[in-house]
Amino acid sequence: MDEKFTWTVDVEADWGGRVNEYKGIEEGLPKIIQAFKRESTRVLFFISTEITKDYPGLIEGLRSLGHKVGSHGHFHTKFKESFRRQADKDLSLQYVGKEAYYRAPKFSHITEDIYSNPKGHVGLLKHMWLKTRIPPDPIFYLHPFDIVGGDNPPNLFCRLWYSRPEKALLLLKYLLQKYPGSQRL
């Protein structure tokens, strides 16, 4: 597992996993996949595996397109207790494979794996809103919901953070051209 991916996608329920709705997966994910295909960019998708009950072909579908699949936990939850964190990780790895990359929700469990540590990572919306610096060898991350938005935000933060989905999609396309990464389809 020594591959270095410039682009990663955390696939989870809408509003950052705060609700059990899937507009991001149904509308955003196809747009994201198309953008990556257009630039021939191979991506590492971190799947919150509880969604596979509603999307049973998702993991194999992404792999069939040439992408890599990792674990984003089973329940998109930030566990405080290490035994719960480990149980959630172990459960999710049963879906994606024991040797898969793992990134806990909200980077809540940091390991030696470069994808579990936020250092060097650039969030699409964080960069869009806060103009964060892009390091020389970045790892970008985004969520399908980032580029579709929604009508019923669960709180004011979500109302503001996810309010510019069209701009987020344009930024994704721009950054993909500028930073296509070394992993190619």
FIGUNU-369769 format. One record per residue (C-alpha): residue number from 1; x, y, z; residue in three letters. Coordinates in steps of 0.1 Angstrom, whole numbers, plus 5000, padded with zeros to 4 digits. Example, Ala and Ser with C-alpha at 12.3 -4.5 7.8 and 13.67 -1.06 7.14 Angstrom:
+-----+------+------+------+------+
:  nr :    X :    Y :    Z : rest :
+-----+------+------+------+------+
:   1 : 5123 : 4955 : 5078 :  ALA :
:   2 : 5137 : 4989 : 5071 :  SER :
+-----+------+------+------+------+
//
This chain:
+-----+------+------+------+------+
:  nr :    X :    Y :    Z : rest :
+-----+------+------+------+------+
:   1 : 5000 : 5000 : 5000 :  MET :
:   2 : 5027 : 5025 : 4991 :  ASP :
:   3 : 5006 : 5043 : 4964 :  GLU :
:   4 : 5004 : 5081 : 4968 :  LYS :
:   5 : 4970 : 5095 : 4959 :  PHE :
:   6 : 4967 : 5133 : 4954 :  THR :
:   7 : 4928 : 5130 : 4954 :  TRP :
:   8 : 4906 : 5114 : 4980 :  THR :
:   9 : 4869 : 5114 : 4984 :  VAL :
:  10 : 4850 : 5107 : 5016 :  ASP :
:  11 : 4817 : 5090 : 5007 :  VAL :
:  12 : 4792 : 5094 : 5034 :  GLU :
:  13 : 4756 : 5105 : 5040 :  ALA :
:  14 : 4747 : 5142 : 5034 :  ASP :
:  15 : 4756 : 5172 : 5055 :  TRP :
:  16 : 4789 : 5156 : 5065 :  GLY :
:  17 : 4772 : 5124 : 5076 :  GLY :
:  18 : 4748 : 5143 : 5099 :  ARG :
:  19 : 4716 : 5129 : 5084 :  VAL :
:  20 : 4706 : 5097 : 5066 :  ASN :
:  21 : 4700 : 5113 : 5032 :  GLU :
:  22 : 4721 : 5106 : 5001 :  TYR :
:  23 : 4717 : 5134 : 4976 :  LYS :
:  24 : 4755 : 5137 : 4975 :  GLY :
:  25 : 4759 : 5100 : 4965 :  ILE :
:  26 : 4731 : 5101 : 4940 :  GLU :
:  27 : 4738 : 5135 : 4923 :  GLU :
:  28 : 4773 : 5146 : 4934 :  GLY :
:  29 : 4792 : 5113 : 4931 :  LEU :
:  30 : 4785 : 5109 : 4894 :  PRO :
:  31 : 4797 : 5145 : 4888 :  LYS :
:  32 : 4829 : 5139 : 4907 :  ILE :
:  33 : 4836 : 5106 : 4890 :  ILE :
:  34 : 4831 : 5123 : 4856 :  GLN :
:  35 : 4855 : 5151 : 4866 :  ALA :
:  36 : 4881 : 5126 : 4875 :  PHE :
:  37 : 4875 : 5106 : 4843 :  LYS :
:  38 : 4879 : 5137 : 4822 :  ARG :
:  39 : 4914 : 5143 : 4837 :  GLU :
:  40 : 4923 : 5106 : 4838 :  SER :
:  41 : 4928 : 5108 : 4875 :  THR :
:  42 : 4928 : 5077 : 4897 :  ARG :
:  43 : 4913 : 5084 : 4931 :  VAL :
:  44 : 4912 : 5069 : 4966 :  LEU :
:  45 : 4876 : 5067 : 4978 :  PHE :
:  46 : 4870 : 5063 : 5016 :  PHE :
:  47 : 4836 : 5047 : 5021 :  ILE :
:  48 : 4815 : 5050 : 5052 :  SER :
:  49 : 4805 : 5014 : 5048 :  THR :
:  50 : 4771 : 5017 : 5065 :  GLU :
:  51 : 4758 : 5032 : 5032 :  ILE :
:  52 : 4765 : 5000 : 5013 :  THR :
:  53 : 4731 : 4986 : 5026 :  LYS :
:  54 : 4715 : 5012 : 5003 :  ASP :
:  55 : 4742 : 5011 : 4976 :  TYR :
:  56 : 4754 : 4975 : 4975 :  PRO :
:  57 : 4773 : 4978 : 4942 :  GLY :
:  58 : 4792 : 5010 : 4952 :  LEU :
:  59 : 4825 : 4995 : 4962 :  ILE :
:  60 : 4828 : 4972 : 4932 :  GLU :
:  61 : 4816 : 4999 : 4909 :  GLY :
:  62 : 4843 : 5023 : 4920 :  LEU :
:  63 : 4869 : 4996 : 4917 :  ARG :
:  64 : 4857 : 4986 : 4882 :  SER :
:  65 : 4864 : 5022 : 4871 :  LEU :
:  66 : 4900 : 5018 : 4882 :  GLY :
:  67 : 4898 : 5036 : 4915 :  HIS :
:  68 : 4911 : 5025 : 4949 :  LYS :
:  69 : 4886 : 5020 : 4978 :  VAL :
:  70 : 4894 : 5025 : 5015 :  GLY :
:  71 : 4875 : 5026 : 5047 :  SER :
:  72 : 4859 : 5057 : 5063 :  HIS :
:  73 : 4846 : 5037 : 5092 :  GLY :
:  74 : 4813 : 5019 : 5093 :  HIS :
:  75 : 4792 : 5044 : 5112 :  PHE :
:  76 : 4803 : 5079 : 5103 :  HIS :
:  77 : 4809 : 5087 : 5139 :  THR :
:  78 : 4837 : 5102 : 5159 :  LYS :
:  79 : 4843 : 5076 : 5187 :  PHE :
:  80 : 4861 : 5088 : 5219 :  LYS :
:  81 : 4868 : 5053 : 5233 :  GLU :
:  82 : 4896 : 5035 : 5215 :  SER :
:  83 : 4878 : 5001 : 5217 :  PHE :
:  84 : 4848 : 5015 : 5199 :  ARG :
:  85 : 4870 : 5032 : 5173 :  ARG :
:  86 : 4888 : 4999 : 5167 :  GLN :
:  87 : 4855 : 4979 : 5165 :  ALA :
:  88 : 4841 : 5004 : 5139 :  ASP :
:  89 : 4873 : 5002 : 5119 :  LYS :
:  90 : 4873 : 4964 : 5120 :  ASP :
:  91 : 4837 : 4963 : 5109 :  LEU :
:  92 : 4842 : 4986 : 5080 :  SER :
:  93 : 4873 : 4967 : 5068 :  LEU :
:  94 : 4852 : 4936 : 5064 :  GLN :
:  95 : 4835 : 4955 : 5035 :  TYR :
:  96 : 4865 : 4970 : 5018 :  VAL :
:  97 : 4892 : 4945 : 5026 :  GLY :
:  98 : 4916 : 4940 : 5056 :  LYS :
:  99 : 4945 : 4957 : 5039 :  GLU :
: 100 : 4926 : 4988 : 5028 :  ALA :
: 101 : 4936 : 5023 : 5037 :  TYR :
: 102 : 4916 : 5038 : 5066 :  TYR :
: 103 : 4906 : 5074 : 5074 :  ARG :
: 104 : 4884 : 5079 : 5104 :  ALA :
: 105 : 4856 : 5105 : 5102 :  PRO :
: 106 : 4868 : 5140 : 5108 :  LYS :
: 107 : 4904 : 5127 : 5111 :  PHE :
: 108 : 4895 : 5116 : 5146 :  SER :
: 109 : 4920 : 5087 : 5148 :  HIS :
: 110 : 4954 : 5095 : 5135 :  ILE :
: 111 : 4979 : 5067 : 5127 :  THR :
: 112 : 5011 : 5065 : 5107 :  GLU :
: 113 : 4991 : 5062 : 5075 :  ASP :
: 114 : 4994 : 5095 : 5055 :  ILE :
: 115 : 4956 : 5095 : 5048 :  TYR :
: 116 : 4946 : 5094 : 5084 :  SER :
: 117 : 4966 : 5125 : 5094 :  ASN :
: 118 : 4952 : 5159 : 5083 :  PRO :
: 119 : 4987 : 5173 : 5078 :  LYS :
: 120 : 4992 : 5180 : 5041 :  GLY :
: 121 : 4955 : 5176 : 5034 :  HIS :
: 122 : 4935 : 5203 : 5016 :  VAL :
: 123 : 4898 : 5201 : 5020 :  GLY :
: 124 : 4879 : 5214 : 4989 :  LEU :
: 125 : 4854 : 5235 : 5009 :  LEU :
: 126 : 4879 : 5246 : 5034 :  LYS :
: 127 : 4902 : 5259 : 5006 :  HIS :
: 128 : 4872 : 5275 : 4989 :  MET :
: 129 : 4860 : 5294 : 5019 :  TRP :
: 130 : 4893 : 5300 : 5039 :  LEU :
: 131 : 4918 : 5301 : 5010 :  LYS :
: 132 : 4941 : 5276 : 5027 :  THR :
: 133 : 4976 : 5272 : 5015 :  ARG :
: 134 : 4982 : 5243 : 4991 :  ILE :
: 135 : 5014 : 5225 : 5001 :  PRO :
: 136 : 5039 : 5213 : 4975 :  PRO :
: 137 : 5027 : 5177 : 4976 :  ASP :
: 138 : 4990 : 5180 : 4985 :  PRO :
: 139 : 4964 : 5154 : 4993 :  ILE :
: 140 : 4930 : 5169 : 4985 :  PHE :
: 141 : 4898 : 5156 : 5000 :  TYR :
: 142 : 4862 : 5163 : 4993 :  LEU :
: 143 : 4827 : 5148 : 4998 :  HIS :
: 144 : 4801 : 5142 : 4972 :  PRO :
: 145 : 4777 : 5164 : 4990 :  PHE :
: 146 : 4801 : 5194 : 4987 :  ASP :
: 147 : 4791 : 5199 : 4951 :  ILE :
: 148 : 4753 : 5195 : 4954 :  VAL :
: 149 : 4742 : 5212 : 4986 :  GLY :
: 150 : 4707 : 5208 : 5000 :  GLY :
: 151 : 4675 : 5224 : 5011 :  ASP :
: 152 : 4673 : 5214 : 5048 :  ASN :
: 153 : 4705 : 5220 : 5066 :  PRO :
: 154 : 4707 : 5206 : 5101 :  PRO :
: 155 : 4723 : 5238 : 5115 :  ASN :
: 156 : 4736 : 5273 : 5106 :  LEU :
: 157 : 4771 : 5260 : 5100 :  PHE :
: 158 : 4759 : 5236 : 5074 :  CYS :
: 159 : 4737 : 5262 : 5058 :  ARG :
: 160 : 4767 : 5285 : 5052 :  LEU :
: 161 : 4795 : 5259 : 5046 :  TRP :
: 162 : 4775 : 5240 : 5019 :  TYR :
: 163 : 4759 : 5271 : 5003 :  SER :
: 164 : 4780 : 5273 : 4971 :  ARG :
: 165 : 4779 : 5239 : 4955 :  PRO :
: 166 : 4784 : 5253 : 4919 :  GLU :
: 167 : 4815 : 5271 : 4930 :  LYS :
: 168 : 4828 : 5240 : 4947 :  ALA :
: 169 : 4824 : 5220 : 4915 :  LEU :
: 170 : 4842 : 5246 : 4895 :  LEU :
: 171 : 4870 : 5247 : 4920 :  LEU :
: 172 : 4873 : 5209 : 4918 :  LEU :
: 173 : 4877 : 5210 : 4881 :  LYS :
: 174 : 4902 : 5238 : 4883 :  TYR :
: 175 : 4923 : 5221 : 4910 :  LEU :
: 176 : 4922 : 5188 : 4891 :  LEU :
: 177 : 4937 : 5204 : 4860 :  GLN :
: 178 : 4964 : 5221 : 4882 :  LYS :
: 179 : 4971 : 5191 : 4904 :  TYR :
: 180 : 4961 : 5159 : 4885 :  PRO :
: 181 : 4984 : 5137 : 4907 :  GLY :
: 182 : 5005 : 5108 : 4897 :  SER :
: 183 : 4978 : 5081 : 4899 :  GLN :
: 184 : 4964 : 5079 : 4864 :  ARG :
: 185 : 4935 : 5059 : 4850 :  LEU :
+-----+------+------+------+------+
//
